[in-house]
Amino acid sequence: MATTTTAEPTRRDFLYIATGSVAVVGAAAAAWPLIDQMNPSSAVLALASIEVDLTPIQVGQSVTVKFRGHPLFVRRRTPKEIAAAAAVPLSDLPDQLARNDNLPDDAPATAANREIKAEWLIVSGVCTHLGCTPTAFEGDYGGWLCHCHGSMYDTAGRIRKGPAPQNLAIPAYSFLSDSRIKVG
Amino acid sequence: MSGPSTYVPQTDLTRWLDSRLPILRLAHDTVWTFPTPRNLNAFGAILTFCLGVQIVTGIVLAMHYVPNAGLAFDSVENIMRDVNYGWLLRYVHSNGASMFFLAVYVHMFRGLYYGSYKAPREVLWILGVIIYLLMVVTAFMGYVLPWGQMSFWAATVITNLFTSLDQVIPHLGSVIATWLWGDFAVGDATLNRFFSLHYLLPFVIAAVVGLHIWALHVPGNNNPLGIDVKGPQDSLPFHPYYTAKDAFYVGLFAILFAVLVFYAPEFVGNPDNNIPANPLVTPTDIVPEWYLLPFYAMLRSVPQKLIGVLVLVGSLLTLAFIPWLDWSPVRSNRFRPLMKQLFWVFVVDCIVLGYCGSQSVDAVRFGMPMVVVARVATAYYFAFFWLIMPIVGLIETPKPLPDSIAKSVLGTSAAPAE
């Protein structure tokens, strides 16, 4: 076949582009199931909520329960710990947002915005740095210390020092009674 | 692979095969007559040996291992206690990873010292960096499989590195992490896919090793003098000279390997990994395997999450740019008095970083807070490549280079080889 070079687009150019486009769309469509299969399956997405009985937890005690595969801290704070958290000015906090699923996304990280009842602090046990589980009653602020990379949280679970960028997350929860909460 | 082939088939059968699939010609030209500099200590054979050992023991272990979060730990215990020679196979495989990294680090430092990355070997060097990165990923995924405490938390911490991208585009990092996990935390889905990829990647490594050798055989080997092969008198055929020499070194390497496997099989391991994975409790001191400690130290030395991750990634990617960072026309550090000293400072720097990575974050050793030491060492790591390499290349006066490999090896009076 003779080849000619013309400035005008030819029918052949159109066919090349059309064929190429179909091939790209087809390849993307074929690739998507291979990529998406790695996302959480329906079984994983069927998230459960849990209920936690608060009666055995003493003042000054922190317990860890499993919630959606992650640790969740339920801590019954002493009056001193509550006062310490409330005394911190907002300007001292590296992360100014409450990170509380019970509140709007832009709620400030005041002590009041980190709790429903002051005595009970319910926070995720996943360090916001690289996902380790911090240890309670350690660190400079009496809240938690993450041994992996040294992040320190205060008695409201707010990041105060170290590489973690955010406060410990607070999941949606509610009090079913004075001694029972439902998380999730 | 470069230059005309010298293969002459000797029998009817090999002539018949050669005109259909010249595989014997390829073998003859690459591992038989391939001209190799007279003054070489090849690490290629040791590294090939390591990859072979890992693949063979790995395939056998996969016949007994169960990639399920509920069963993985017990299946490893079953291998250790009940499977015939299971203890041996697993110890060879787990220590084999350490031996592989030991050999590859010596190989990399030698390449750095002798300037083996310089033109025309840039692609060869980059392929080597790719192999190293694949090795890191493969070793990391393999470390997760026994599903002990260290396995689980290593998987958690490393996959959480991606969440630092949340600081660039909100939720991007979390979406990637969830995609990697197949869950909202490291779990059964994560373990399964890591096993699948851990089985796949060694074969990808083998393929890139093929490219690495191909790229090596175009310009030929660099050598400790860093000067080019100028004629037949400078080189020897690969067989029998280097097959014999390499076999001897593989033997020495295997002795060290055996000492580790039979006398100190848990020496490089972490006792915490004999505790089954517990998603609710992080071990107090979480450390990676020794071969990743320097990079871990660099990550931890930065008090900001995203920058820490960028430093970690940057420290690895920097290696790929070395061919264009070293501006000296001389390859080998034997003839570079200043660079030679800074090179050895760099080696010590890497060891210091490794030591810092092995200590807890708030540790004070020898009267110095380790995090400060790690910061200084991290600064030198980057300065070595991005400042020292180009600047020293410009200001340094190298020593005179020898005329030829043959003269240097055989003495100045030596006539060209037979």
Interface residues (C-beta under 8 A of the other chain):
Chain A: I35 M38 N39 P40 S41 V44 T64 K66 R68 G69 H70 P71 G125 V126 H129 L130 G131 C132 T133 P134 T135 C146 H147 C148 H149 G150 G162 P163 A164 P165
Chain B: W153 T156 V157 I158 T159 N160 L161 T163 D166 Q167 T178 W179 L180 W181 G182 D183 F184 A185 G187 A189 R193 P279 L280 V281 T282 P283 T284 D285 I286 R300 V302 P303 Q304 K305 L306 G308 S360 V361 D362
